[in-house]
Amino acid sequence: MSVEYGKTLRMIRQQKGITLKKLADNICSVSFLSKFERGDSDITLSLMTRLLEKLMMNFDEFLFIHHDYQHDQLEQFFNAARTAYLNRDVNQLKQLKNTALNKWKQYGVETYHFNAMLLEVYESIVDSKYMDEGIKEYDISLLSDYLFRVEVWGYYELSLYNGTLLLLEPDMVIMLSRTAYEKSARFQDFKKVNESITAVLFNTIIFLLGSVNRFHEEFTYKKEFMEFISYLEKIALPESNLIERKHLLELKGAYDIRIGNKEEGIAKIKKAIRILNDLNSTKLANNIEQYLLRIIRII
């Protein structure tokens, strides 16, 4: 574990009014802890975890402080990409993409290449002047190979896949979303990872449902749809996640409509709309209402 963490640990310890002796007690020697805090010694992850537990702090909180109350670089990247996408800021997306491409050329690290692909997807969606040259099949193959190769999916893999899912064919999406759920299992108790896998599952379900103009067609992914719904339910969305629970109800309604249970499906979506109106989330309620109207026109 980096010796740079020692100074941050000392600052936190002092702010909490805990002496070296008290923090080290039953964990390590006072002299060892003192050397670590000065940056003269490294420390194991297990010892660091025990020290943080004594300070009543988890590692994510520690890193947040260590990075001067800023998110780490990885989270900063995805936040910046997501913000530029939501704000439809084409210039910012291009700037972020060029930075990723330059880092890829400089360091030869494939993940910078994948980051640029994610930004390309966002740019193609928000830029009305985007010249659709398409992302090469070879690049998509590299991305999918990487995702299958990784033994454990964490925040990076989930966020990368979530942003590039639209590049893939349905069969590949089904396989990779299963992989995402299975390979992130050990981290699903961590809030950031839990939110990321939840987003992946929701986007997989939306992807399988297809666009509104296909709702009159036969739905061929019934089994897979229910499979990913079951994954969401196993994650057990907490009662406080009202928006996610409403979204799940809405998607179940859309599914009912797609398989021919029109009355049941419409009733579920209208219930989601009523819930949002009761919560004064009128903008979200209106968006779903417009979605329902588009479906009704098609069917």
Backbone hydrogen bonds in HBPLUS format (Angstrom, degrees):
<---DONOR---> <-ACCEPTOR-->    atom                        ^
c    i                          cat <-CA-CA->   ^        H-A-AA   ^      H-
h    n   atom  resd res      DA  || num        DHA   H-A  angle D-A-AA Bond
n    s   type  num  typ     dist DA aas  dist angle  dist       angle   num
A0005-TYR N   A0002-SER O   3.22 MM   3  5.83 160.8  2.26 111.7 116.7     1
A0006-GLY N   A0003-VAL O   3.10 MM   3  5.64 157.3  2.16 113.6 120.1     2
A0009-LEU N   A0005-TYR O   2.93 MM   4  6.21 158.3  1.98 155.5 162.2     3
A0010-ARG N   A0006-GLY O   2.92 MM   4  6.22 156.4  1.97 150.8 157.1     4
A0011-MET N   A0007-LYS O   3.04 MM   4  6.27 156.2  2.09 143.3 149.2     5
A0012-ILE N   A0008-THR O   3.02 MM   4  6.30 164.6  2.04 153.4 156.8     6
A0013-ARG N   A0009-LEU O   2.86 MM   4  6.04 165.3  1.88 152.9 157.5     7
A0014-GLN N   A0010-ARG O   2.92 MM   4  6.07 165.2  1.94 151.9 155.5     8
A0015-GLN N   A0011-MET O   2.93 MM   4  6.11 156.4  1.98 147.4 154.5     9
A0016-LYS N   A0012-ILE O   2.99 MM   4  6.22 141.2  2.14 146.5 156.6    10
A0018-ILE N   A0013-ARG O   3.07 MM   5  5.42 175.6  2.07 153.6 152.2    11
A0017-GLY N   A0014-GLN O   2.99 MM   3  4.93 154.7  2.06 100.2 108.2    12
A0023-LEU N   A0019-THR O   3.05 MM   4  6.29 162.6  2.08 154.3 158.6    13
A0024-ALA N   A0020-LEU O   2.92 MM   4  6.03 160.0  1.96 153.2 159.0    14
A0025-ASP N   A0021-LYS O   3.04 MM   4  5.98 135.4  2.25 142.2 152.5    15
A0027-ILE N   A0024-ALA O   2.85 MM   3  5.30 157.6  1.90 143.5 141.9    16
A0028-CYS N   A0024-ALA O   3.00 MM   4  5.18 163.6  2.02 142.4 147.4    17
A0033-LEU N   A0029-SER O   3.07 MM   4  6.36 165.9  2.09 152.0 155.3    18
A0034-SER N   A0030-VAL O   2.90 MM   4  6.06 157.0  1.95 148.9 155.7    19
A0035-LYS N   A0031-SER O   3.00 MM   4  6.21 156.6  2.05 145.4 151.0    20
A0036-PHE N   A0032-PHE O   2.96 MM   4  6.26 155.3  2.02 149.8 156.8    21
A0037-GLU N   A0033-LEU O   2.93 MM   4  6.17 162.3  1.96 152.3 156.7    22
A0038-ARG N   A0034-SER O   3.08 MM   4  6.30 140.1  2.25 141.2 151.7    23
A0040-ASP N   A0035-LYS O   2.82 MM   5  5.06 152.8  1.90 164.0 156.7    24
A0039-GLY N   A0036-PHE O   3.00 MM   3  5.09 148.0  2.11 101.9 112.0    25
A0048-MET N   A0044-THR O   3.01 MM   4  6.24 163.6  2.04 150.3 155.4    26
A0049-THR N   A0045-LEU O   2.86 MM   4  6.03 157.8  1.91 151.1 157.0    27
A0050-ARG N   A0046-SER O   3.13 MM   4  6.35 155.1  2.19 142.2 148.3    28
A0051-LEU N   A0047-LEU O   2.98 MM   4  6.28 155.2  2.04 151.4 158.2    29
A0052-LEU N   A0048-MET O   2.96 MM   4  6.21 160.6  2.00 151.9 157.0    30
A0053-GLU N   A0049-THR O   2.93 MM   4  6.14 153.1  2.00 146.4 154.1    31
A0054-LYS N   A0050-ARG O   3.11 MM   4  6.34 148.7  2.22 140.4 148.0    32
A0055-LEU N   A0051-LEU O   3.09 MM   4  6.43 133.4  2.32 136.5 149.5    33
A0055-LEU N   A0052-LEU O   2.98 MM   3  4.87 126.2  2.28  92.1 107.2    34
A0057-MET N   A0052-LEU O   2.96 MM   5  5.23 152.1  2.04 138.9 145.0    35
A0056-MET N   A0053-GLU O   3.01 MM   3  4.84 155.9  2.06  99.4 105.5    36
A0062-PHE N   A0058-ASN O   3.11 MM   4  6.43 156.2  2.17 148.1 155.4    37
A0063-LEU N   A0059-PHE O   2.90 MM   4  6.18 163.6  1.93 154.4 157.5    38
A0064-PHE N   A0060-ASP O   3.01 MM   4  6.19 150.9  2.10 143.6 151.8    39
A0065-ILE N   A0061-GLU O   3.12 MM   4  6.42 155.0  2.18 148.2 153.6    40
A0066-HIS N   A0062-PHE O   2.79 MM   4  6.04 160.2  1.83 150.8 157.7    41
A0067-HIS N   A0063-LEU O   2.87 MM   4  6.01 147.1  1.98 145.9 152.6    42
A0069-TYR N   A0064-PHE O   2.74 MM   5  4.98 126.6  2.02 144.1 156.0    43
A0068-ASP N   A0065-ILE O   2.91 MM   3  5.11 135.9  2.10 121.5 119.3    44
A0070-GLN N   A0067-HIS O   3.17 MM   3  5.40 130.0  2.44 101.2 113.7    45
A0076-GLN N   A0072-ASP O   2.85 MM   4  6.07 157.3  1.90 156.8 164.5    46
A0077-PHE N   A0073-GLN O   2.91 MM   4  6.11 149.8  2.00 144.6 151.6    47
A0078-PHE N   A0074-LEU O   3.22 MM   4  6.60 166.3  2.24 153.6 154.6    48
A0079-ASN N   A0075-GLU O   2.88 MM   4  6.00 157.5  1.93 149.9 157.0    49
A0080-ALA N   A0076-GLN O   2.87 MM   4  5.96 157.2  1.92 145.0 151.5    50
A0081-ALA N   A0077-PHE O   2.90 MM   4  6.14 160.8  1.94 153.4 158.9    51
A0082-ARG N   A0078-PHE O   2.90 MM   4  5.96 162.8  1.93 145.0 150.2    52
A0083-THR N   A0079-ASN O   2.87 MM   4  5.97 158.8  1.92 146.7 152.8    53
A0084-ALA N   A0080-ALA O   2.99 MM   4  6.11 164.2  2.01 147.4 151.7    54
A0085-TYR N   A0081-ALA O   2.98 MM   4  6.14 152.7  2.05 143.9 151.8    55
A0086-LEU N   A0082-ARG O   2.89 MM   4  6.11 166.0  1.91 152.4 155.7    56
A0087-ASN N   A0083-THR O   2.89 MM   4  6.01 149.7  1.99 146.8 155.4    57
A0089-ASP N   A0084-ALA O   2.79 MM   5  4.89 161.2  1.83 151.6 154.3    58
A0088-ARG N   A0085-TYR O   3.04 MM   3  4.92 152.8  2.12  99.2 107.4    59
A0093-LEU N   A0089-ASP O   3.10 MM   4  6.39 156.9  2.15 149.8 156.7    60
A0094-LYS N   A0090-VAL O   2.90 MM   4  6.17 159.1  1.94 155.1 160.6    61
A0095-GLN N   A0091-ASN O   2.93 MM   4  6.13 154.1  2.00 144.8 152.3    62
A0096-LEU N   A0092-GLN O   2.90 MM   4  6.11 162.6  1.93 150.7 155.0    63
A0097-LYS N   A0093-LEU O   2.89 MM   4  6.06 154.5  1.95 145.1 152.8    64
A0098-ASN N   A0094-LYS O   2.87 MM   4  6.07 161.5  1.91 149.8 154.3    65
A0099-THR N   A0095-GLN O   3.00 MM   4  6.21 153.2  2.07 145.3 152.7    66
A0100-ALA N   A0096-LEU O   3.02 MM   4  6.28 157.6  2.07 145.9 151.6    67
A0101-LEU N   A0097-LYS O   2.89 MM   4  6.18 159.5  1.93 152.6 158.4    68
A0102-ASN N   A0098-ASN O   2.90 MM   4  6.05 155.4  1.96 145.8 152.2    69
A0103-LYS N   A0099-THR O   3.01 MM   4  6.24 154.1  2.07 146.1 153.0    70
A0104-TRP N   A0100-ALA O   2.93 MM   4  6.17 149.1  2.02 144.3 153.5    71
A0105-LYS N   A0101-LEU O   2.95 MM   4  6.24 158.4  2.00 148.2 153.2    72
A0106-GLN N   A0102-ASN O   2.87 MM   4  6.05 152.7  1.95 143.8 152.0    73
A0107-TYR N   A0103-LYS O   2.82 MM   4  5.82 169.3  1.83 150.9 153.8    74
A0108-GLY N   A0104-TRP O   2.67 MM   4  4.88 140.4  1.83 130.3 141.4    75
A0112-TYR N   A0109-VAL O   3.16 MM   3  5.97 147.3  2.28 121.3 128.1    76
A0113-HIS N   A0110-GLU O   2.95 MM   3  5.09 122.5  2.29 100.2 115.3    77
A0114-PHE N   A0110-GLU O   3.06 MM   4  6.51 152.1  2.14 150.0 157.9    78
A0115-ASN N   A0111-THR O   2.90 MM   4  6.14 150.0  1.99 142.9 151.2    79
A0116-ALA N   A0112-TYR O   3.08 MM   4  6.32 151.0  2.17 141.1 148.0    80
A0117-MET N   A0113-HIS O   3.07 MM   4  6.44 145.8  2.19 142.1 151.9    81
A0118-LEU N   A0114-PHE O   2.99 MM   4  6.34 156.3  2.04 151.1 156.3    82
A0119-LEU N   A0115-ASN O   3.10 MM   4  6.41 159.7  2.14 147.7 152.6    83
A0120-GLU N   A0116-ALA O   2.90 MM   4  6.12 142.0  2.05 141.3 152.3    84
A0121-VAL N   A0117-MET O   3.03 MM   4  6.38 150.2  2.12 149.2 156.0    85
A0122-TYR N   A0118-LEU O   3.12 MM   4  6.52 161.9  2.15 150.1 154.0    86
A0123-GLU N   A0119-LEU O   2.86 MM   4  6.05 159.3  1.90 146.2 152.4    87
A0124-SER N   A0120-GLU O   2.92 MM   4  6.09 156.5  1.98 147.2 153.1    88
A0125-ILE N   A0121-VAL O   3.23 MM   4  6.50 137.9  2.42 143.5 153.9    89
A0125-ILE N   A0122-TYR O   3.17 MM   3  5.29 132.9  2.40  97.7 110.1    90
A0126-VAL N   A0122-TYR O   3.16 MM   4  6.46 156.7  2.22 153.5 158.8    91
A0127-ASP N   A0123-GLU O   2.92 MM   4  5.62 151.3  2.00 154.6 158.7    92
A0130-TYR N   A0127-ASP O   3.12 MM   3  5.16 162.0  2.15 110.2 112.0    93
A0133-GLU N   A0131-MET O   2.85 MM   2  5.95 114.8  2.28 118.3 102.0    94
A0139-ASP N   A0136-LYS O   3.01 MM   3  5.28 120.4  2.38 102.1 116.0    95
A0140-ILE N   A0136-LYS O   3.09 MM   4  6.51 157.5  2.14 152.1 158.6    96
A0141-SER N   A0137-GLU O   2.87 MM   4  6.09 151.7  1.95 146.6 154.7    97
A0142-LEU N   A0138-TYR O   2.97 MM   4  6.28 150.1  2.06 143.8 151.6    98
A0143-LEU N   A0139-ASP O   2.99 MM   4  6.28 155.8  2.05 147.5 153.7    99
A0144-SER N   A0140-ILE O   2.95 MM   4  6.23 170.0  1.96 154.3 156.1   100
A0145-ASP N   A0141-SER O   2.90 MM   4  5.99 158.1  1.95 147.1 153.8   101
A0146-TYR N   A0142-LEU O   2.97 MM   4  6.14 154.1  2.04 143.4 150.2   102
A0147-LEU N   A0143-LEU O   3.02 MM   4  6.33 163.0  2.05 154.9 158.8   103
A0148-PHE N   A0144-SER O   2.97 MM   4  6.17 156.7  2.03 149.9 155.8   104
A0149-ARG N   A0145-ASP O   2.91 MM   4  5.98 144.7  2.04 141.1 151.4   105
A0150-VAL N   A0146-TYR O   3.08 MM   4  6.31 148.8  2.18 154.3 160.0   106
A0153-TRP N   A0183-LYS O   2.90 MM  30  5.24 152.6  1.98 111.9 120.1   107
A0158-LEU N   A0154-GLY O   3.14 MM   4  6.27 170.0  2.15 160.0 163.1   108
A0159-SER N   A0155-TYR O   2.99 MM   4  6.03 161.9  2.02 147.6 152.9   109
A0160-LEU N   A0156-TYR O   2.84 MM   4  5.98 162.1  1.87 157.5 163.0   110
A0161-TYR N   A0157-GLU O   2.93 MM   4  6.01 168.0  1.95 148.5 152.3   111
A0162-ASN N   A0158-LEU O   2.93 MM   4  5.99 157.9  1.98 143.9 150.7   112
A0163-GLY N   A0159-SER O   3.15 MM   4  6.27 146.1  2.27 139.6 147.2   113
A0164-THR N   A0160-LEU O   3.13 MM   4  6.33 127.8  2.42 141.7 155.4   114
A0164-THR N   A0161-TYR O   3.14 MM   3  5.15 139.2  2.32  98.2 109.7   115
A0165-LEU N   A0161-TYR O   2.90 MM   4  5.61 116.5  2.31 152.5 161.9   116
A0167-LEU N   A0164-THR O   2.96 MM   3  5.67 163.8  1.98 124.3 129.6   117
A0168-LEU N   A0165-LEU O   3.12 MM   3  5.73 164.2  2.14 120.1 124.7   118
A0172-MET N   A0169-GLU O   3.00 MM   3  5.36 120.3  2.37 109.3 124.2   119
A0173-VAL N   A0169-GLU O   2.94 MM   4  6.23 156.1  2.00 156.7 164.5   120
A0174-ILE N   A0170-PRO O   2.93 MM   4  6.19 161.7  1.96 155.5 159.5   121
A0175-MET N   A0171-ASP O   3.13 MM   4  6.36 162.5  2.16 143.4 147.6   122
A0176-LEU N   A0172-MET O   2.87 MM   4  6.02 166.1  1.89 153.7 157.9   123
A0177-SER N   A0173-VAL O   2.82 MM   4  5.83 155.8  1.87 150.7 157.2   124
A0178-ARG N   A0174-ILE O   3.14 MM   4  6.27 153.5  2.21 142.4 149.1   125
A0179-THR N   A0175-MET O   3.01 MM   4  6.24 157.4  2.06 142.2 149.0   126
A0180-ALA N   A0176-LEU O   2.73 MM   4  5.98 153.2  1.80 145.9 153.5   127
A0181-TYR N   A0177-SER O   3.05 MM   4  6.24 161.6  2.08 144.6 148.4   128
A0182-GLU N   A0178-ARG O   2.93 MM   4  6.18 166.9  1.95 156.1 159.7   129
A0183-LYS N   A0179-THR O   2.79 MM   4  5.77 169.5  1.80 156.5 160.0   130
A0184-SER N   A0180-ALA O   3.13 MM   4  5.92 123.3  2.47 136.4 146.1   131
A0185-ALA N   A0182-GLU O   3.41 MM   3  5.44 163.5  2.44 103.4 107.5   132
A0187-PHE N   A0184-SER O   2.96 MM   3  5.54 150.0  2.06 117.6 126.9   133
A0188-GLN N   A0185-ALA O   3.29 MM   3  5.30 166.9  2.30 106.5 110.5   134
A0190-PHE N   A0187-PHE O   2.93 MM   3  5.64 163.1  1.96 123.5 129.1   135
A0194-ASN N   A0190-PHE O   2.81 MM   4  5.93 164.2  1.84 163.5 169.0   136
A0195-GLU N   A0191-LYS O   2.90 MM   4  6.09 160.1  1.94 153.1 157.4   137
A0196-SER N   A0192-LYS O   3.12 MM   4  6.27 147.0  2.23 134.7 143.8   138
A0197-ILE N   A0193-VAL O   2.88 MM   4  6.16 164.3  1.90 161.4 163.3   139
A0198-THR N   A0194-ASN O   3.00 MM   4  6.07 153.0  2.08 143.1 151.2   140
A0199-ALA N   A0195-GLU O   3.03 MM   4  6.22 152.3  2.11 139.3 146.2   141
A0200-VAL N   A0196-SER O   3.00 MM   4  6.30 153.4  2.07 144.8 152.3   142
A0201-LEU N   A0197-ILE O   2.95 MM   4  6.18 162.1  1.99 150.2 153.9   143
A0202-PHE N   A0198-THR O   2.99 MM   4  6.23 162.0  2.02 150.4 155.4   144
A0203-ASN N   A0199-ALA O   2.93 MM   4  6.09 165.4  1.96 150.6 154.8   145
A0204-THR N   A0200-VAL O   2.87 MM   4  6.05 144.5  1.99 145.1 155.5   146
A0205-ILE N   A0201-LEU O   3.04 MM   4  6.24 159.5  2.08 148.6 153.1   147
A0206-ILE N   A0202-PHE O   2.96 MM   4  6.26 159.7  2.00 151.7 157.4   148
A0207-PHE N   A0203-ASN O   2.89 MM   4  5.95 154.5  1.95 139.0 146.5   149
A0208-LEU N   A0204-THR O   2.93 MM   4  6.20 155.9  1.99 148.6 154.4   150
A0209-LEU N   A0205-ILE O   2.98 MM   4  6.22 153.3  2.05 147.0 154.3   151
A0210-GLY N   A0206-ILE O   3.17 MM   4  6.42 148.1  2.27 145.3 152.6   152
A0214-ARG N   A0211-SER O   2.96 MM   3  5.66 158.5  2.01 123.0 126.5   153
A0215-PHE N   A0212-VAL O   3.00 MM   3  5.37 169.0  2.01 123.0 123.5   154
A0217-GLU N   A0214-ARG O   3.00 MM   3  5.43 158.8  2.05 113.2 120.1   155
A0225-PHE N   A0221-TYR O   2.79 MM   4  5.87 156.3  1.85 151.7 159.0   156
A0226-MET N   A0222-LYS O   3.12 MM   4  6.36 168.6  2.13 155.0 156.2   157
A0227-GLU N   A0223-LYS O   3.00 MM   4  6.20 142.5  2.14 140.2 151.6   158
A0228-PHE N   A0224-GLU O   3.06 MM   4  6.37 160.7  2.09 154.5 156.4   159
A0229-ILE N   A0225-PHE O   3.01 MM   4  6.27 148.1  2.12 146.4 156.4   160
A0230-SER N   A0226-MET O   2.94 MM   4  6.08 152.7  2.01 140.3 147.1   161
A0231-TYR N   A0227-GLU O   3.09 MM   4  6.50 141.8  2.24 139.4 149.9   162
A0232-LEU N   A0228-PHE O   3.09 MM   4  6.35 157.6  2.15 142.7 147.7   163
A0233-GLU N   A0229-ILE O   2.99 MM   4  6.33 156.2  2.05 149.7 156.4   164
A0234-LYS N   A0230-SER O   2.89 MM   4  6.09 140.4  2.05 140.7 151.3   165
A0235-ILE N   A0231-TYR O   3.03 MM   4  6.35 147.3  2.14 146.3 154.4   166
A0241-ASN N   A0238-PRO O   2.94 MM   3  5.56 157.0  2.00 117.7 124.6   167
A0242-LEU N   A0240-SER O   2.92 MM   2  5.52 135.8  2.11 103.7  90.7   168
A0245-ARG N   A0241-ASN O   3.04 MM   4  6.28 159.9  2.08 152.9 159.0   169
A0246-LYS N   A0242-LEU O   2.86 MM   4  6.02 154.8  1.92 148.1 155.3   170
A0247-HIS N   A0243-ILE O   2.86 MM   4  6.05 153.7  1.93 145.3 153.1   171
A0248-LEU N   A0244-GLU O   2.91 MM   4  6.17 150.1  2.01 145.5 153.1   172
A0249-LEU N   A0245-ARG O   3.08 MM   4  6.34 155.3  2.15 143.7 149.8   173
A0250-GLU N   A0246-LYS O   2.95 MM   4  6.23 157.3  2.00 150.1 156.5   174
A0251-LEU N   A0247-HIS O   2.95 MM   4  6.21 157.1  2.00 148.8 154.4   175
A0252-LYS N   A0248-LEU O   2.95 MM   4  6.16 153.2  2.03 146.8 154.1   176
A0253-GLY N   A0249-LEU O   3.02 MM   4  6.25 147.6  2.12 142.9 151.8   177
A0254-ALA N   A0250-GLU O   2.94 MM   4  6.30 152.2  2.02 145.4 153.2   178
A0255-TYR N   A0251-LEU O   2.88 MM   4  6.10 152.8  1.96 144.3 151.9   179
A0256-ASP N   A0252-LYS O   3.00 MM   4  6.26 159.2  2.04 144.4 149.3   180
A0257-ILE N   A0253-GLY O   3.08 MM   4  6.38 157.1  2.13 147.9 153.6   181
A0258-ARG N   A0254-ALA O   2.97 MM   4  6.23 155.5  2.03 146.4 153.3   182
A0259-ILE N   A0255-TYR O   3.02 MM   4  6.35 144.4  2.15 153.1 162.2   183
A0261-ASN N   A0256-ASP O   2.72 MM   5  4.88 134.6  1.92 160.0 151.0   184
A0260-GLY N   A0257-ILE O   3.13 MM   3  5.18 160.5  2.17 104.5 109.9   185
A0265-GLY N   A0261-ASN O   2.99 MM   4  6.12 164.2  2.01 157.1 162.3   186
A0266-ILE N   A0262-LYS O   2.87 MM   4  6.01 169.7  1.88 158.9 161.4   187
A0267-ALA N   A0263-GLU O   3.00 MM   4  6.11 155.3  2.07 144.1 151.2   188
A0268-LYS N   A0264-GLU O   3.06 MM   4  6.33 151.1  2.14 146.6 153.7   189
A0269-ILE N   A0265-GLY O   3.06 MM   4  6.38 162.7  2.09 153.8 158.0   190
A0270-LYS N   A0266-ILE O   2.91 MM   4  6.08 159.3  1.95 149.7 155.9   191
A0271-LYS N   A0267-ALA O   2.97 MM   4  6.12 142.6  2.11 138.0 148.2   192
A0272-ALA N   A0268-LYS O   3.05 MM   4  6.39 152.1  2.13 145.6 152.3   193
A0273-ILE N   A0269-ILE O   3.01 MM   4  6.35 151.1  2.09 145.3 153.4   194
A0274-ARG N   A0270-LYS O   2.92 MM   4  6.21 155.3  1.98 146.0 152.2   195
A0275-ILE N   A0271-LYS O   2.97 MM   4  6.23 157.6  2.02 150.1 155.9   196
A0276-LEU N   A0272-ALA O   3.15 MM   4  6.40 161.4  2.18 146.4 150.6   197
A0277-ASN N   A0273-ILE O   2.95 MM   4  6.22 159.1  1.99 150.8 157.0   198
A0278-ASP N   A0274-ARG O   2.85 MM   4  6.05 155.0  1.91 150.0 156.8   199
A0279-LEU N   A0275-ILE O   3.07 MM   4  6.34 134.9  2.28 138.9 151.0   200
A0279-LEU N   A0276-LEU O   3.07 MM   3  5.00 127.5  2.36  92.7 106.9   201
A0281-SER N   A0276-LEU O   2.80 MM   5  5.01 157.9  1.85 156.5 150.5   202
A0280-ASN N   A0277-ASN O   2.99 MM   3  4.84 158.8  2.04 103.1 108.0   203
A0285-ALA N   A0281-SER O   2.97 MM   4  6.21 162.0  2.01 153.4 159.3   204
A0286-ASN N   A0282-THR O   2.86 MM   4  5.97 154.6  1.92 143.8 150.0   205
A0287-ASN N   A0283-LYS O   3.03 MM   4  6.30 151.6  2.11 145.2 152.8   206
A0288-ILE N   A0284-LEU O   3.09 MM   4  6.44 158.6  2.14 152.9 157.3   207
A0289-GLU N   A0285-ALA O   2.96 MM   4  6.17 154.0  2.03 145.5 153.6   208
A0290-GLN N   A0286-ASN O   2.91 MM   4  6.16 155.4  1.98 149.3 154.8   209
A0291-TYR N   A0287-ASN O   3.01 MM   4  6.27 149.5  2.11 139.8 148.7   210
A0292-LEU N   A0288-ILE O   2.83 MM   4  6.14 156.7  1.89 152.8 158.3   211
A0293-LEU N   A0289-GLU O   2.96 MM   4  6.21 157.1  2.01 146.6 152.9   212
A0294-ARG N   A0290-GLN O   3.02 MM   4  6.27 151.9  2.10 145.3 152.0   213
A0295-ILE N   A0291-TYR O   3.10 MM   4  6.41 153.7  2.17 145.6 152.7   214
A0296-ILE N   A0292-LEU O   2.93 MM   4  6.20 163.2  1.95 155.1 159.3   215
A0297-ARG N   A0293-LEU O   3.04 MM   4  6.26 152.8  2.11 144.5 151.2   216
A0298-ILE N   A0294-ARG O   3.25 MM   4  6.49 145.9  2.38 140.3 148.4   217
A0298-ILE N   A0295-ILE O   3.03 MM   3  5.21 123.5  2.36  99.5 114.0   218
A0299-ILE N   A0295-ILE O   2.96 MM   4  6.27 163.9  1.99 161.2 165.2   219
